[in-house]
Amino acid sequence: MEAKTLYIEPGSPWKNGYVESFNGKIRDELLDREIFYTLQEVQVLTEEYRQTYNRIKPHSSLSYRPPAPQAILAADTVPALVGLT
């Protein structure tokens, strides 16, 4: 039996919901809002979006938590912040 690649039509979320959902979000939240002039600009803004998407942005499927939340501040930095409030 030979394995073959199965292609889905673009914009078919019922066939691959996760990828189509992400593609729609990146299109709406990044690609349609920016005009890119250089490859470096695309790389920097895409990396910034990726970090925000994975570490800050809440996801409804995860009870409105980010997939990879930022690390908790190190214990030695907490006393310096106490006097700021």
Residue pairs with C-beta under 8 A, 6 or more apart in sequence:
8 15
8 16
9 15
11 20
12 20
13 20
13 21
13 24
25 53
26 49
26 53
29 49
30 45
30 46
30 49
34 45
36 42
36 45
54 66
54 67
54 68
55 66
55 67
55 68
55 69
55 70
56 66
56 70
57 66
58 64
58 65
58 66
59 65
59 66
59 67
73 81
